Amino acid sequence: MSEEEWDFVDGLKSTRSSCVCMTCQHFTYVCDKHCHTLLTCGLQRRQVPHGEHLTKRCRNWMVRREAEMGWCPEVAL
């Protein structure tokens, strides 16, 4: 099933912190066949409504690994 067919995330909660969908380890985006950006949660395999990725989060929020380890930790070995 492609991301275009995914349902939208339920149960997002508003937050004023930096712990929002866009800063989550599971957040990603893809382009559909019409070059529209689709915001997605890889963990829930659902789309995130546009705009809500900036102000809301779910209970599965996780800090991005890049923030902890740097952008390319595998190269540092």
PDB file of N, CA, C, O and CB in Angstrom:
ATOM      1  N   MET A   1       0.853  -1.175   0.000  1.00  0.00           N
ATOM      2  CA  MET A   1       0.000   0.000   0.000  1.00  0.00           C
ATOM      3  C   MET A   1       0.901   1.240   0.000  1.00  0.00           C
ATOM      4  O   MET A   1       1.798   1.355   0.835  1.00  0.00           O
ATOM      5  CB  MET A   1      -0.972  -0.003   1.233  1.00  0.00           C
ATOM      6  N   SER A   2       0.668   2.154  -0.920  1.00  0.00           N
ATOM      7  CA  SER A   2       1.466   3.374  -0.992  1.00  0.00           C
ATOM      8  C   SER A   2       0.964   4.396   0.034  1.00  0.00           C
ATOM      9  O   SER A   2      -0.149   4.291   0.549  1.00  0.00           O
ATOM     10  CB  SER A   2       1.419   3.969  -2.419  1.00  0.00           C
ATOM     11  N   GLU A   3       1.803   5.371   0.309  1.00  0.00           N
ATOM     12  CA  GLU A   3       1.462   6.400   1.293  1.00  0.00           C
ATOM     13  C   GLU A   3       0.200   7.164   0.917  1.00  0.00           C
ATOM     14  O   GLU A   3      -0.515   7.645   1.795  1.00  0.00           O
ATOM     15  CB  GLU A   3       2.614   7.369   1.451  1.00  0.00           C
ATOM     16  N   GLU A   4      -0.082   7.282  -0.380  1.00  0.00           N
ATOM     17  CA  GLU A   4      -1.275   7.997  -0.836  1.00  0.00           C
ATOM     18  C   GLU A   4      -2.556   7.341  -0.335  1.00  0.00           C
ATOM     19  O   GLU A   4      -3.570   8.020  -0.167  1.00  0.00           O
ATOM     20  CB  GLU A   4      -1.294   8.069  -2.356  1.00  0.00           C
ATOM     21  N   GLU A   5      -2.527   6.044  -0.097  1.00  0.00           N
ATOM     22  CA  GLU A   5      -3.708   5.294   0.325  1.00  0.00           C
ATOM     23  C   GLU A   5      -3.854   5.220   1.837  1.00  0.00           C
ATOM     24  O   GLU A   5      -4.869   4.732   2.333  1.00  0.00           O
ATOM     25  CB  GLU A   5      -3.656   3.902  -0.240  1.00  0.00           C
ATOM     26  N   TRP A   6      -2.865   5.693   2.575  1.00  0.00           N
ATOM     27  CA  TRP A   6      -2.915   5.642   4.033  1.00  0.00           C
ATOM     28  C   TRP A   6      -3.995   6.572   4.566  1.00  0.00           C
ATOM     29  O   TRP A   6      -4.286   7.608   3.968  1.00  0.00           O
ATOM     30  CB  TRP A   6      -1.552   6.012   4.632  1.00  0.00           C
ATOM     31  N   ASP A   7      -4.588   6.194   5.698  1.00  0.00           N
ATOM     32  CA  ASP A   7      -5.526   7.066   6.412  1.00  0.00           C
ATOM     33  C   ASP A   7      -4.732   8.147   7.144  1.00  0.00           C
ATOM     34  O   ASP A   7      -3.501   8.140   7.137  1.00  0.00           O
ATOM     35  CB  ASP A   7      -6.411   6.247   7.415  1.00  0.00           C
ATOM     36  N   PHE A   8      -5.450   9.070   7.771  1.00  0.00           N
ATOM     37  CA  PHE A   8      -4.800  10.129   8.543  1.00  0.00           C
ATOM     38  C   PHE A   8      -4.669   9.719  10.007  1.00  0.00           C
ATOM     39  O   PHE A   8      -5.481   8.953  10.524  1.00  0.00           O
ATOM     40  CB  PHE A   8      -5.590  11.446   8.426  1.00  0.00           C
ATOM     41  N   VAL A   9      -3.636  10.239  10.665  1.00  0.00           N
ATOM     42  CA  VAL A   9      -3.371   9.961  12.075  1.00  0.00           C
ATOM     43  C   VAL A   9      -4.521  10.482  12.927  1.00  0.00           C
ATOM     44  O   VAL A   9      -5.012  11.590  12.709  1.00  0.00           O
ATOM     45  CB  VAL A   9      -2.033  10.597  12.521  1.00  0.00           C
ATOM     46  N   ASP A  10      -4.947   9.681  13.898  1.00  0.00           N
ATOM     47  CA  ASP A  10      -5.965  10.088  14.869  1.00  0.00           C
ATOM     48  C   ASP A  10      -5.282  10.390  16.200  1.00  0.00           C
ATOM     49  O   ASP A  10      -4.203   9.869  16.483  1.00  0.00           O
ATOM     50  CB  ASP A  10      -7.057   8.980  15.041  1.00  0.00           C
ATOM     51  N   GLY A  11      -5.900  11.216  16.999  1.00  0.00           N
ATOM     52  CA  GLY A  11      -5.452  11.416  18.377  1.00  0.00           C
ATOM     53  C   GLY A  11      -4.238  12.301  18.552  1.00  0.00           C
ATOM     54  O   GLY A  11      -3.537  12.175  19.556  1.00  0.00           O
ATOM     55  N   LEU A  12      -3.962  13.198  17.611  1.00  0.00           N
ATOM     56  CA  LEU A  12      -2.858  14.134  17.818  1.00  0.00           C
ATOM     57  C   LEU A  12      -3.263  15.172  18.855  1.00  0.00           C
ATOM     58  O   LEU A  12      -4.407  15.624  18.884  1.00  0.00           O
ATOM     59  CB  LEU A  12      -2.453  14.821  16.488  1.00  0.00           C
ATOM     60  N   LYS A  13      -2.315  15.541  19.702  1.00  0.00           N
ATOM     61  CA  LYS A  13      -2.581  16.510  20.761  1.00  0.00           C
ATOM     62  C   LYS A  13      -1.752  17.763  20.529  1.00  0.00           C
ATOM     63  O   LYS A  13      -0.585  17.687  20.142  1.00  0.00           O
ATOM     64  CB  LYS A  13      -2.276  15.908  22.151  1.00  0.00           C
ATOM     65  N   SER A  14      -2.365  18.913  20.768  1.00  0.00           N
ATOM     66  CA  SER A  14      -1.659  20.192  20.627  1.00  0.00           C
ATOM     67  C   SER A  14      -0.571  20.302  21.685  1.00  0.00           C
ATOM     68  O   SER A  14      -0.728  19.830  22.811  1.00  0.00           O
ATOM     69  CB  SER A  14      -2.644  21.383  20.741  1.00  0.00           C
ATOM     70  N   THR A  15       0.531  20.931  21.307  1.00  0.00           N
ATOM     71  CA  THR A  15       1.628  21.150  22.240  1.00  0.00           C
ATOM     72  C   THR A  15       2.316  22.463  21.899  1.00  0.00           C
ATOM     73  O   THR A  15       2.310  22.895  20.746  1.00  0.00           O
ATOM     74  CB  THR A  15       2.636  19.973  22.203  1.00  0.00           C
ATOM     75  N   ARG A  16       2.904  23.089  22.899  1.00  0.00           N
ATOM     76  CA  ARG A  16       3.660  24.323  22.683  1.00  0.00           C
ATOM     77  C   ARG A  16       5.154  24.059  22.778  1.00  0.00           C
ATOM     78  O   ARG A  16       5.955  24.989  22.691  1.00  0.00           O
ATOM     79  CB  ARG A  16       3.248  25.398  23.700  1.00  0.00           C
ATOM     80  N   SER A  17       5.530  22.822  22.951  1.00  0.00           N
ATOM     81  CA  SER A  17       6.945  22.478  23.048  1.00  0.00           C
ATOM     82  C   SER A  17       7.499  22.176  21.653  1.00  0.00           C
ATOM     83  O   SER A  17       6.772  22.244  20.662  1.00  0.00           O
ATOM     84  CB  SER A  17       7.152  21.263  23.996  1.00  0.00           C
ATOM     85  N   SER A  18       8.760  21.852  21.587  1.00  0.00           N
ATOM     86  CA  SER A  18       9.370  21.481  20.308  1.00  0.00           C
ATOM     87  C   SER A  18       9.145  20.007  19.982  1.00  0.00           C
ATOM     88  O   SER A  18       9.605  19.527  18.946  1.00  0.00           O
ATOM     89  CB  SER A  18      10.865  21.784  20.331  1.00  0.00           C
ATOM     90  N   CYS A  19       8.449  19.293  20.848  1.00  0.00           N
ATOM     91  CA  CYS A  19       8.152  17.871  20.633  1.00  0.00           C
ATOM     92  C   CYS A  19       6.898  17.736  19.774  1.00  0.00           C
ATOM     93  O   CYS A  19       5.839  17.346  20.264  1.00  0.00           O
ATOM     94  CB  CYS A  19       7.966  17.128  21.992  1.00  0.00           C
ATOM     95  N   VAL A  20       7.026  18.060  18.496  1.00  0.00           N
ATOM     96  CA  VAL A  20       5.917  17.989  17.547  1.00  0.00           C
ATOM     97  C   VAL A  20       6.250  16.949  16.482  1.00  0.00           C
ATOM     98  O   VAL A  20       7.378  16.460  16.414  1.00  0.00           O
ATOM     99  CB  VAL A  20       5.639  19.384  16.898  1.00  0.00           C
ATOM    100  N   CYS A  21       5.277  16.619  15.661  1.00  0.00           N
ATOM    101  CA  CYS A  21       5.468  15.589  14.635  1.00  0.00           C
ATOM    102  C   CYS A  21       6.724  15.820  13.795  1.00  0.00           C
ATOM    103  O   CYS A  21       7.471  14.880  13.523  1.00  0.00           O
ATOM    104  CB  CYS A  21       4.256  15.537  13.728  1.00  0.00           C
ATOM    105  N   MET A  22       6.956  17.057  13.388  1.00  0.00           N
ATOM    106  CA  MET A  22       8.071  17.348  12.496  1.00  0.00           C
ATOM    107  C   MET A  22       9.428  17.029  13.123  1.00  0.00           C
ATOM    108  O   MET A  22      10.387  16.773  12.395  1.00  0.00           O
ATOM    109  CB  MET A  22       8.032  18.800  12.088  1.00  0.00           C
ATOM    110  N   THR A  23       9.532  17.036  14.443  1.00  0.00           N
ATOM    111  CA  THR A  23      10.801  16.754  15.110  1.00  0.00           C
ATOM    112  C   THR A  23      10.882  15.315  15.601  1.00  0.00           C
ATOM    113  O   THR A  23      11.806  14.971  16.337  1.00  0.00           O
ATOM    114  CB  THR A  23      10.999  17.702  16.275  1.00  0.00           C
ATOM    115  N   CYS A  24       9.948  14.480  15.213  1.00  0.00           N
ATOM    116  CA  CYS A  24       9.896  13.081  15.658  1.00  0.00           C
ATOM    117  C   CYS A  24      10.735  12.182  14.752  1.00  0.00           C
ATOM    118  O   CYS A  24      10.830  12.417  13.548  1.00  0.00           O
ATOM    119  CB  CYS A  24       8.441  12.583  15.689  1.00  0.00           C
ATOM    120  N   GLN A  25      11.335  11.163  15.334  1.00  0.00           N
ATOM    121  CA  GLN A  25      12.124  10.179  14.592  1.00  0.00           C
ATOM    122  C   GLN A  25      11.294   9.498  13.508  1.00  0.00           C
ATOM    123  O   GLN A  25      11.840   9.130  12.468  1.00  0.00           O
ATOM    124  CB  GLN A  25      12.694   9.132  15.546  1.00  0.00           C
ATOM    125  N   HIS A  26      10.006   9.321  13.718  1.00  0.00           N
ATOM    126  CA  HIS A  26       9.155   8.578  12.789  1.00  0.00           C
ATOM    127  C   HIS A  26       8.570   9.440  11.673  1.00  0.00           C
ATOM    128  O   HIS A  26       7.962   8.908  10.743  1.00  0.00           O
ATOM    129  CB  HIS A  26       8.039   7.928  13.547  1.00  0.00           C
ATOM    130  N   PHE A  27       8.743  10.766  11.747  1.00  0.00           N
ATOM    131  CA  PHE A  27       8.174  11.677  10.749  1.00  0.00           C
ATOM    132  C   PHE A  27       8.971  11.618   9.455  1.00  0.00           C
ATOM    133  O   PHE A  27      10.202  11.623   9.474  1.00  0.00           O
ATOM    134  CB  PHE A  27       8.142  13.118  11.286  1.00  0.00           C
ATOM    135  N   THR A  28       8.272  11.563   8.345  1.00  0.00           N
ATOM    136  CA  THR A  28       8.909  11.611   7.033  1.00  0.00           C
ATOM    137  C   THR A  28       7.938  12.225   6.038  1.00  0.00           C
ATOM    138  O   THR A  28       6.787  12.505   6.372  1.00  0.00           O
ATOM    139  CB  THR A  28       9.355  10.194   6.572  1.00  0.00           C
ATOM    140  N   TYR A  29       8.397  12.428   4.842  1.00  0.00           N
ATOM    141  CA  TYR A  29       7.513  12.952   3.806  1.00  0.00           C
ATOM    142  C   TYR A  29       7.888  12.330   2.468  1.00  0.00           C
ATOM    143  O   TYR A  29       9.032  11.930   2.252  1.00  0.00           O
ATOM    144  CB  TYR A  29       7.592  14.502   3.735  1.00  0.00           C
ATOM    145  N   VAL A  30       6.926  12.255   1.591  1.00  0.00           N
ATOM    146  CA  VAL A  30       7.109  11.734   0.236  1.00  0.00           C
ATOM    147  C   VAL A  30       6.309  12.617  -0.714  1.00  0.00           C
ATOM    148  O   VAL A  30       5.479  13.416  -0.280  1.00  0.00           O
ATOM    149  CB  VAL A  30       6.660  10.227   0.129  1.00  0.00           C
ATOM    150  N   CYS A  31       6.561  12.470  -1.993  1.00  0.00           N
ATOM    151  CA  CYS A  31       5.776  13.179  -3.010  1.00  0.00           C
ATOM    152  C   CYS A  31       4.910  12.166  -3.744  1.00  0.00           C
ATOM    153  O   CYS A  31       5.363  11.068  -4.069  1.00  0.00           O
ATOM    154  CB  CYS A  31       6.702  13.953  -4.010  1.00  0.00           C
ATOM    155  N   ASP A  32       3.668  12.540  -4.003  1.00  0.00           N
ATOM    156  CA  ASP A  32       2.790  11.649  -4.756  1.00  0.00           C
ATOM    157  C   ASP A  32       3.033  11.838  -6.255  1.00  0.00           C
ATOM    158  O   ASP A  32       3.920  12.595  -6.648  1.00  0.00           O
ATOM    159  CB  ASP A  32       1.300  11.914  -4.404  1.00  0.00           C
ATOM    160  N   LYS A  33       2.260  11.162  -7.080  1.00  0.00           N
ATOM    161  CA  LYS A  33       2.473  11.210  -8.530  1.00  0.00           C
ATOM    162  C   LYS A  33       2.162  12.579  -9.128  1.00  0.00           C
ATOM    163  O   LYS A  33       2.528  12.850 -10.272  1.00  0.00           O
ATOM    164  CB  LYS A  33       1.623  10.161  -9.209  1.00  0.00           C
ATOM    165  N   HIS A  34       1.493  13.441  -8.370  1.00  0.00           N
ATOM    166  CA  HIS A  34       1.191  14.800  -8.815  1.00  0.00           C
ATOM    167  C   HIS A  34       2.147  15.818  -8.191  1.00  0.00           C
ATOM    168  O   HIS A  34       1.913  17.024  -8.269  1.00  0.00           O
ATOM    169  CB  HIS A  34      -0.256  15.159  -8.470  1.00  0.00           C
ATOM    170  N   CYS A  35       3.219  15.330  -7.575  1.00  0.00           N
ATOM    171  CA  CYS A  35       4.246  16.159  -6.922  1.00  0.00           C
ATOM    172  C   CYS A  35       3.709  16.935  -5.723  1.00  0.00           C
ATOM    173  O   CYS A  35       4.239  17.997  -5.396  1.00  0.00           O
ATOM    174  CB  CYS A  35       4.836  17.131  -7.922  1.00  0.00           C
ATOM    175  N   HIS A  36       2.673  16.432  -5.066  1.00  0.00           N
ATOM    176  CA  HIS A  36       2.187  17.010  -3.815  1.00  0.00           C
ATOM    177  C   HIS A  36       2.918  16.331  -2.664  1.00  0.00           C
ATOM    178  O   HIS A  36       3.135  15.119  -2.689  1.00  0.00           O
ATOM    179  CB  HIS A  36       0.632  16.846  -3.672  1.00  0.00           C
ATOM    180  N   THR A  37       3.290  17.097  -1.676  1.00  0.00           N
ATOM    181  CA  THR A  37       3.996  16.546  -0.523  1.00  0.00           C
ATOM    182  C   THR A  37       3.007  15.880   0.422  1.00  0.00           C
ATOM    183  O   THR A  37       1.991  16.469   0.789  1.00  0.00           O
ATOM    184  CB  THR A  37       4.786  17.646   0.211  1.00  0.00           C
ATOM    185  N   LEU A  38       3.315  14.647   0.813  1.00  0.00           N
ATOM    186  CA  LEU A  38       2.513  13.917   1.790  1.00  0.00           C
ATOM    187  C   LEU A  38       3.346  13.784   3.053  1.00  0.00           C
ATOM    188  O   LEU A  38       4.458  13.256   3.009  1.00  0.00           O
ATOM    189  CB  LEU A  38       2.068  12.509   1.247  1.00  0.00           C
ATOM    190  N   LEU A  39       2.827  14.255   4.171  1.00  0.00           N
ATOM    191  CA  LEU A  39       3.496  14.144   5.462  1.00  0.00           C
ATOM    192  C   LEU A  39       3.050  12.839   6.092  1.00  0.00           C
ATOM    193  O   LEU A  39       1.854  12.554   6.146  1.00  0.00           O
ATOM    194  CB  LEU A  39       3.176  15.367   6.391  1.00  0.00           C
ATOM    195  N   THR A  40       4.002  12.037   6.572  1.00  0.00           N
ATOM    196  CA  THR A  40       3.644  10.707   7.059  1.00  0.00           C
ATOM    197  C   THR A  40       4.324  10.363   8.380  1.00  0.00           C
ATOM    198  O   THR A  40       5.362  10.921   8.737  1.00  0.00           O
ATOM    199  CB  THR A  40       3.998   9.670   6.023  1.00  0.00           C
ATOM    200  N   CYS A  41       3.706   9.432   9.085  1.00  0.00           N
ATOM    201  CA  CYS A  41       4.290   8.824  10.280  1.00  0.00           C
ATOM    202  C   CYS A  41       4.610   7.378   9.917  1.00  0.00           C
ATOM    203  O   CYS A  41       3.705   6.573   9.693  1.00  0.00           O
ATOM    204  CB  CYS A  41       3.312   8.913  11.535  1.00  0.00           C
ATOM    205  N   GLY A  42       5.887   7.055   9.861  1.00  0.00           N
ATOM    206  CA  GLY A  42       6.302   5.713   9.492  1.00  0.00           C
ATOM    207  C   GLY A  42       5.915   4.663  10.513  1.00  0.00           C
ATOM    208  O   GLY A  42       5.674   3.511  10.152  1.00  0.00           O
ATOM    209  N   LEU A  43       5.851   5.037  11.776  1.00  0.00           N
ATOM    210  CA  LEU A  43       5.487   4.092  12.828  1.00  0.00           C
ATOM    211  C   LEU A  43       4.022   3.688  12.722  1.00  0.00           C
ATOM    212  O   LEU A  43       3.694   2.503  12.775  1.00  0.00           O
ATOM    213  CB  LEU A  43       5.767   4.693  14.204  1.00  0.00           C
ATOM    214  N   GLN A  44       3.143   4.676  12.570  1.00  0.00           N
ATOM    215  CA  GLN A  44       1.711   4.393  12.493  1.00  0.00           C
ATOM    216  C   GLN A  44       1.253   4.078  11.071  1.00  0.00           C
ATOM    217  O   GLN A  44       0.127   3.628  10.862  1.00  0.00           O
ATOM    218  CB  GLN A  44       0.924   5.567  13.030  1.00  0.00           C
ATOM    219  N   ARG A  45       2.143   4.320  10.082  1.00  0.00           N
ATOM    220  CA  ARG A  45       1.818   4.122   8.670  1.00  0.00           C
ATOM    221  C   ARG A  45       0.536   4.869   8.313  1.00  0.00           C
ATOM    222  O   ARG A  45      -0.406   4.309   7.753  1.00  0.00           O
ATOM    223  CB  ARG A  45       1.672   2.619   8.350  1.00  0.00           C
ATOM    224  N   ARG A  46       0.539   6.166   8.663  1.00  0.00           N
ATOM    225  CA  ARG A  46      -0.589   7.056   8.390  1.00  0.00           C
ATOM    226  C   ARG A  46      -0.064   8.417   7.960  1.00  0.00           C
ATOM    227  O   ARG A  46       1.082   8.775   8.231  1.00  0.00           O
ATOM    228  CB  ARG A  46      -1.509   7.192   9.635  1.00  0.00           C
ATOM    229  N   GLN A  47      -0.927   9.168   7.284  1.00  0.00           N
ATOM    230  CA  GLN A  47      -0.584  10.531   6.889  1.00  0.00           C
ATOM    231  C   GLN A  47      -0.839  11.498   8.044  1.00  0.00           C
ATOM    232  O   GLN A  47      -1.735  11.293   8.863  1.00  0.00           O
ATOM    233  CB  GLN A  47      -1.390  10.955   5.645  1.00  0.00           C
ATOM    234  N   VAL A  48      -0.034  12.546   8.086  1.00  0.00           N
ATOM    235  CA  VAL A  48      -0.216  13.618   9.063  1.00  0.00           C
ATOM    236  C   VAL A  48      -0.851  14.790   8.313  1.00  0.00           C
ATOM    237  O   VAL A  48      -0.311  15.219   7.293  1.00  0.00           O
ATOM    238  CB  VAL A  48       1.158  14.033   9.751  1.00  0.00           C
ATOM    239  N   PRO A  49      -1.978  15.318   8.790  1.00  0.00           N
ATOM    240  CA  PRO A  49      -2.612  16.449   8.106  1.00  0.00           C
ATOM    241  C   PRO A  49      -1.670  17.656   8.014  1.00  0.00           C
ATOM    242  O   PRO A  49      -0.956  17.967   8.967  1.00  0.00           O
ATOM    243  CB  PRO A  49      -3.903  16.849   8.834  1.00  0.00           C
ATOM    244  N   HIS A  50      -1.676  18.331   6.860  1.00  0.00           N
ATOM    245  CA  HIS A  50      -0.809  19.501   6.658  1.00  0.00           C
ATOM    246  C   HIS A  50      -1.078  20.550   7.729  1.00  0.00           C
ATOM    247  O   HIS A  50      -2.229  20.834   8.062  1.00  0.00           O
ATOM    248  CB  HIS A  50      -1.024  20.108   5.252  1.00  0.00           C
ATOM    249  N   GLY A  51      -0.020  21.111   8.253  1.00  0.00           N
ATOM    250  CA  GLY A  51      -0.106  22.133   9.289  1.00  0.00           C
ATOM    251  C   GLY A  51      -0.045  21.550  10.685  1.00  0.00           C
ATOM    252  O   GLY A  51       0.511  22.177  11.588  1.00  0.00           O
ATOM    253  N   GLU A  52      -0.601  20.369  10.886  1.00  0.00           N
ATOM    254  CA  GLU A  52      -0.600  19.764  12.219  1.00  0.00           C
ATOM    255  C   GLU A  52       0.773  19.226  12.594  1.00  0.00           C
ATOM    256  O   GLU A  52       1.041  19.017  13.777  1.00  0.00           O
ATOM    257  CB  GLU A  52      -1.629  18.645  12.289  1.00  0.00           C
ATOM    258  N   HIS A  53       1.646  18.997  11.627  1.00  0.00           N
ATOM    259  CA  HIS A  53       2.993  18.520  11.921  1.00  0.00           C
ATOM    260  C   HIS A  53       3.821  19.574  12.653  1.00  0.00           C
ATOM    261  O   HIS A  53       4.875  19.260  13.206  1.00  0.00           O
ATOM    262  CB  HIS A  53       3.695  18.111  10.637  1.00  0.00           C
ATOM    263  N   LEU A  54       3.350  20.818  12.657  1.00  0.00           N
ATOM    264  CA  LEU A  54       4.070  21.914  13.307  1.00  0.00           C
ATOM    265  C   LEU A  54       3.607  22.189  14.732  1.00  0.00           C
ATOM    266  O   LEU A  54       4.345  22.792  15.511  1.00  0.00           O
ATOM    267  CB  LEU A  54       3.924  23.160  12.495  1.00  0.00           C
ATOM    268  N   THR A  55       2.396  21.758  15.086  1.00  0.00           N
ATOM    269  CA  THR A  55       1.825  22.134  16.385  1.00  0.00           C
ATOM    270  C   THR A  55       1.297  20.960  17.201  1.00  0.00           C
ATOM    271  O   THR A  55       0.830  21.158  18.323  1.00  0.00           O
ATOM    272  CB  THR A  55       0.719  23.111  16.175  1.00  0.00           C
ATOM    273  N   LYS A  56       1.361  19.754  16.669  1.00  0.00           N
ATOM    274  CA  LYS A  56       0.778  18.614  17.387  1.00  0.00           C
ATOM    275  C   LYS A  56       1.745  17.446  17.452  1.00  0.00           C
ATOM    276  O   LYS A  56       2.728  17.383  16.713  1.00  0.00           O
ATOM    277  CB  LYS A  56      -0.521  18.172  16.720  1.00  0.00           C
ATOM    278  N   ARG A  57       1.443  16.527  18.350  1.00  0.00           N
ATOM    279  CA  ARG A  57       2.247  15.313  18.525  1.00  0.00           C
ATOM    280  C   ARG A  57       1.355  14.179  18.975  1.00  0.00           C
ATOM    281  O   ARG A  57       0.212  14.402  19.374  1.00  0.00           O
ATOM    282  CB  ARG A  57       3.388  15.538  19.542  1.00  0.00           C
ATOM    283  N   CYS A  58       1.873  12.959  18.913  1.00  0.00           N
ATOM    284  CA  CYS A  58       1.145  11.805  19.444  1.00  0.00           C
ATOM    285  C   CYS A  58       1.942  11.226  20.610  1.00  0.00           C
ATOM    286  O   CYS A  58       3.030  11.707  20.924  1.00  0.00           O
ATOM    287  CB  CYS A  58       0.905  10.722  18.334  1.00  0.00           C
ATOM    288  N   ARG A  59       1.412  10.223  21.229  1.00  0.00           N
ATOM    289  CA  ARG A  59       2.076   9.646  22.407  1.00  0.00           C
ATOM    290  C   ARG A  59       3.330   8.852  22.038  1.00  0.00           C
ATOM    291  O   ARG A  59       4.105   8.487  22.922  1.00  0.00           O
ATOM    292  CB  ARG A  59       1.107   8.744  23.160  1.00  0.00           C
ATOM    293  N   ASN A  60       3.543   8.580  20.747  1.00  0.00           N
ATOM    294  CA  ASN A  60       4.713   7.816  20.302  1.00  0.00           C
ATOM    295  C   ASN A  60       5.889   8.695  19.901  1.00  0.00           C
ATOM    296  O   ASN A  60       6.855   8.204  19.316  1.00  0.00           O
ATOM    297  CB  ASN A  60       4.334   6.940  19.143  1.00  0.00           C
ATOM    298  N   TRP A  61       5.820   9.999  20.211  1.00  0.00           N
ATOM    299  CA  TRP A  61       6.888  10.908  19.797  1.00  0.00           C
ATOM    300  C   TRP A  61       8.228  10.424  20.319  1.00  0.00           C
ATOM    301  O   TRP A  61       8.340  10.003  21.470  1.00  0.00           O
ATOM    302  CB  TRP A  61       6.611  12.333  20.290  1.00  0.00           C
ATOM    303  N   MET A  62       9.255  10.485  19.460  1.00  0.00           N
ATOM    304  CA  MET A  62      10.597  10.046  19.837  1.00  0.00           C
ATOM    305  C   MET A  62      11.613  11.036  19.263  1.00  0.00           C
ATOM    306  O   MET A  62      11.482  11.473  18.119  1.00  0.00           O
ATOM    307  CB  MET A  62      10.882   8.589  19.326  1.00  0.00           C
ATOM    308  N   VAL A  63      12.614  11.385  20.052  1.00  0.00           N
ATOM    309  CA  VAL A  63      13.637  12.325  19.609  1.00  0.00           C
ATOM    310  C   VAL A  63      14.345  11.773  18.372  1.00  0.00           C
ATOM    311  O   VAL A  63      14.574  10.568  18.266  1.00  0.00           O
ATOM    312  CB  VAL A  63      14.657  12.603  20.743  1.00  0.00           C
ATOM    313  N   ARG A  64      14.687  12.661  17.440  1.00  0.00           N
ATOM    314  CA  ARG A  64      15.379  12.246  16.215  1.00  0.00           C
ATOM    315  C   ARG A  64      16.778  11.751  16.557  1.00  0.00           C
ATOM    316  O   ARG A  64      17.472  12.365  17.367  1.00  0.00           O
ATOM    317  CB  ARG A  64      15.453  13.414  15.195  1.00  0.00           C
ATOM    318  N   ARG A  65      17.185  10.673  15.962  1.00  0.00           N
ATOM    319  CA  ARG A  65      18.502  10.095  16.219  1.00  0.00           C
ATOM    320  C   ARG A  65      19.634  11.014  15.757  1.00  0.00           C
ATOM    321  O   ARG A  65      20.730  10.975  16.317  1.00  0.00           O
ATOM    322  CB  ARG A  65      18.620   8.745  15.527  1.00  0.00           C
ATOM    323  N   GLU A  66      19.377  11.839  14.743  1.00  0.00           N
ATOM    324  CA  GLU A  66      20.413  12.752  14.269  1.00  0.00           C
ATOM    325  C   GLU A  66      20.821  13.731  15.360  1.00  0.00           C
ATOM    326  O   GLU A  66      21.981  14.136  15.437  1.00  0.00           O
ATOM    327  CB  GLU A  66      19.930  13.511  13.038  1.00  0.00           C
ATOM    328  N   ALA A  67      19.873  14.106  16.195  1.00  0.00           N
ATOM    329  CA  ALA A  67      20.160  15.048  17.271  1.00  0.00           C
ATOM    330  C   ALA A  67      21.093  14.426  18.309  1.00  0.00           C
ATOM    331  O   ALA A  67      21.911  15.124  18.908  1.00  0.00           O
ATOM    332  CB  ALA A  67      18.859  15.510  17.936  1.00  0.00           C
ATOM    333  N   GLU A  68      20.971  13.119  18.523  1.00  0.00           N
ATOM    334  CA  GLU A  68      21.806  12.432  19.503  1.00  0.00           C
ATOM    335  C   GLU A  68      23.165  12.040  18.941  1.00  0.00           C
ATOM    336  O   GLU A  68      24.180  12.179  19.623  1.00  0.00           O
ATOM    337  CB  GLU A  68      21.096  11.204  20.009  1.00  0.00           C
ATOM    338  N   MET A  69      23.193  11.550  17.699  1.00  0.00           N
ATOM    339  CA  MET A  69      24.390  10.918  17.154  1.00  0.00           C
ATOM    340  C   MET A  69      25.068  11.710  16.040  1.00  0.00           C
ATOM    341  O   MET A  69      26.151  11.320  15.604  1.00  0.00           O
ATOM    342  CB  MET A  69      24.041   9.570  16.646  1.00  0.00           C
ATOM    343  N   GLY A  70      24.489  12.782  15.571  1.00  0.00           N
ATOM    344  CA  GLY A  70      25.035  13.494  14.420  1.00  0.00           C
ATOM    345  C   GLY A  70      24.364  13.005  13.144  1.00  0.00           C
ATOM    346  O   GLY A  70      23.581  12.056  13.175  1.00  0.00           O
ATOM    347  N   TRP A  71      24.667  13.645  12.035  1.00  0.00           N
ATOM    348  CA  TRP A  71      23.963  13.341  10.788  1.00  0.00           C
ATOM    349  C   TRP A  71      24.401  12.032  10.150  1.00  0.00           C
ATOM    350  O   TRP A  71      23.577  11.370   9.519  1.00  0.00           O
ATOM    351  CB  TRP A  71      24.164  14.458   9.809  1.00  0.00           C
ATOM    352  N   CYS A  72      25.645  11.631  10.284  1.00  0.00           N
ATOM    353  CA  CYS A  72      26.121  10.384   9.667  1.00  0.00           C
ATOM    354  C   CYS A  72      26.991   9.610  10.649  1.00  0.00           C
ATOM    355  O   CYS A  72      28.206   9.546  10.463  1.00  0.00           O
ATOM    356  CB  CYS A  72      26.912  10.678   8.367  1.00  0.00           C
ATOM    357  N   PRO A  73      26.412   9.027  11.676  1.00  0.00           N
ATOM    358  CA  PRO A  73      27.229   8.335  12.671  1.00  0.00           C
ATOM    359  C   PRO A  73      27.987   7.146  12.090  1.00  0.00           C
ATOM    360  O   PRO A  73      29.053   6.799  12.598  1.00  0.00           O
ATOM    361  CB  PRO A  73      26.360   7.868  13.811  1.00  0.00           C
ATOM    362  N   GLU A  74      27.467   6.511  11.036  1.00  0.00           N
ATOM    363  CA  GLU A  74      28.140   5.350  10.460  1.00  0.00           C
ATOM    364  C   GLU A  74      29.470   5.734   9.806  1.00  0.00           C
ATOM    365  O   GLU A  74      30.364   4.894   9.711  1.00  0.00           O
ATOM    366  CB  GLU A  74      27.233   4.672   9.436  1.00  0.00           C
ATOM    367  N   VAL A  75      29.621   6.972   9.358  1.00  0.00           N
ATOM    368  CA  VAL A  75      30.860   7.424   8.737  1.00  0.00           C
ATOM    369  C   VAL A  75      31.928   7.680   9.792  1.00  0.00           C
ATOM    370  O   VAL A  75      33.118   7.571   9.496  1.00  0.00           O
ATOM    371  CB  VAL A  75      30.617   8.690   7.910  1.00  0.00           C
ATOM    372  N   ALA A  76      31.539   8.010  10.987  1.00  0.00           N
ATOM    373  CA  ALA A  76      32.482   8.344  12.051  1.00  0.00           C
ATOM    374  C   ALA A  76      33.241   7.131  12.578  1.00  0.00           C
ATOM    375  O   ALA A  76      34.213   7.293  13.316  1.00  0.00           O
ATOM    376  CB  ALA A  76      31.753   9.008  13.186  1.00  0.00           C
ATOM    377  N   LEU A  77      32.829   5.946  12.222  1.00  0.00           N
ATOM    378  CA  LEU A  77      33.495   4.738  12.736  1.00  0.00           C
ATOM    379  C   LEU A  77      34.869   4.534  12.184  1.00  0.00           C
ATOM    380  O   LEU A  77      35.535   3.560  12.532  1.00  0.00           O
ATOM    381  CB  LEU A  77      32.680   3.536  12.437  1.00  0.00           C
TER     382      LEU A  77
END
